[in-house]
Every structure is written in structure tokens, then in C-alpha cells.
Amino acid sequence: MVEVGLFDSFRRKHKGGGRPGTLRKASDEDTRHLEEWAAARHGVEAYVEPRTTVTETTVVLIAHDGEWTRRRIASLEAAQQFGRKRSIPVYEVAKVGYPKRMREYTERLKRGKQGG
């Protein structure tokens, strides 16, 4: 016989087996995604977002045309090392903000979805 609690079906299933309320750290999968994404595009720059109460440190890679991706990264230092290894400039979002091309790319995507 298996005991099932009254509210078990309402509990969220957590990726990676993490406990509720704990922040997920950067994984090898995150790093692999960033590596593959950067290698497939040109003019890539990295923008590091600081850790918050909701997420760990993240990095946004932005290509020449504004296309972007975001993943967790261990720290600002890890992002800088990632950039050095791949000759990608690394910026801190809190100091420089996001580039205009990223906002323009996101707007183009929104307009495309609304029109289709």
C-alpha cells in the first residue's frame, strides 16, 4: 500500500531534485548551451546579471543582430573566464545596461507573433 498525502498532487516537481526554495546552480548543460550558442553566431557579447533572491548569477549572450539567450553561470568571474576563452567581451548589466539591438530584436519577435 502506498500512502498519498492530500496535497501531494499540488506539490511542484523540481528539476534536478532540488528542494523547494533553493536556487538552482549553473550546470554543465547551461555551459554547453552557452558554448554552442556562441559558436553558432558572430558578434557575440556577454552581459552578466547579478544574483537575486530568485535566481543565481546569469549571463545573457547577445549576437550582432540582437538575438539573445540567457543561462545561469557560477559567478561574474566564471563569465569573464568564459568570455576570455572565446574572445567574447563581458559586461556587467548593472553598470552598462542592455544593448539597444537586444531590445529591438525582442520587439521584432513580438510584432511577428502579433501579426501571424
CORHUGI-V382964 format. One record per residue. N is the residue number from 1. RES is the residue in one small letter. SS is DSSP state (H for helix, E for strand, C for the rest). OMEGA is omega in radians with two decimals (NA if undefined). Layout:
{{N:RES:SS:OMEGA} {N:RES:SS:OMEGA}}
//
This chain:
{{1:m:C:3.13} {2:v:C:3.11} {3:e:C:3.12} {4:v:C:3.13} {5:g:C:-3.11} {6:l:C:-3.06} {7:f:C:-3.12} {8:d:H:-3.10} {9:s:H:3.14} {10:f:H:-3.13} {11:r:C:3.13} {12:r:C:3.01} {13:k:C:-3.07} {14:h:C:3.07} {15:k:H:3.05} {16:g:H:3.08} {17:g:H:3.14} {18:g:C:3.10} {19:r:C:3.07} {20:p:C:3.11} {21:g:C:3.09} {22:t:C:-3.13} {23:l:C:3.10} {24:r:C:3.12} {25:k:C:3.05} {26:a:C:-3.11} {27:s:C:3.05} {28:d:H:3.11} {29:e:H:3.08} {30:d:H:-3.12} {31:t:H:3.13} {32:r:H:3.10} {33:h:H:-3.13} {34:l:H:3.13} {35:e:H:-3.11} {36:e:H:-3.13} {37:w:H:-3.13} {38:a:H:-3.11} {39:a:H:-3.08} {40:a:C:-3.08} {41:r:C:3.08} {42:h:C:-3.12} {43:g:C:-3.06} {44:v:C:3.01} {45:e:E:-3.14} {46:a:E:3.11} {47:y:E:-3.07} {48:v:E:3.09} {49:e:E:-3.08} {50:p:C:3.08} {51:r:C:3.07} {52:t:C:3.09} {53:t:C:-3.09} {54:v:C:-3.11} {55:t:C:3.01} {56:e:C:3.07} {57:t:C:3.10} {58:t:E:3.07} {59:v:E:3.07} {60:v:E:3.03} {61:l:E:-3.09} {62:i:E:-3.14} {63:a:C:-3.09} {64:h:C:-3.08} {65:d:C:3.13} {66:g:C:3.07} {67:e:C:-3.06} {68:w:E:3.05} {69:t:E:-3.11} {70:r:E:3.06} {71:r:E:3.06} {72:r:E:3.05} {73:i:C:-3.01} {74:a:C:-3.05} {75:s:C:3.03} {76:l:H:-3.14} {77:e:H:3.12} {78:a:H:3.10} {79:a:H:3.12} {80:q:H:3.10} {81:q:H:3.08} {82:f:H:3.14} {83:g:H:3.13} {84:r:H:-3.10} {85:k:H:-3.06} {86:r:H:-3.10} {87:s:C:3.11} {88:i:C:3.08} {89:p:C:-3.11} {90:v:E:-3.14} {91:y:E:3.03} {92:e:E:-3.10} {93:v:H:-3.10} {94:a:H:-3.12} {95:k:H:-3.02} {96:v:H:-3.08} {97:g:C:3.12} {98:y:C:3.14} {99:p:C:-3.12} {100:k:H:-3.10} {101:r:H:3.10} {102:m:H:3.13} {103:r:H:3.13} {104:e:H:3.11} {105:y:H:-3.14} {106:t:H:3.09} {107:e:H:3.10} {108:r:H:3.11} {109:l:H:3.13} {110:k:H:3.13} {111:r:H:3.13} {112:g:H:3.13} {113:k:H:-3.13} {114:q:H:-3.10} {115:g:H:-3.05} {116:g:C:NA}}
//
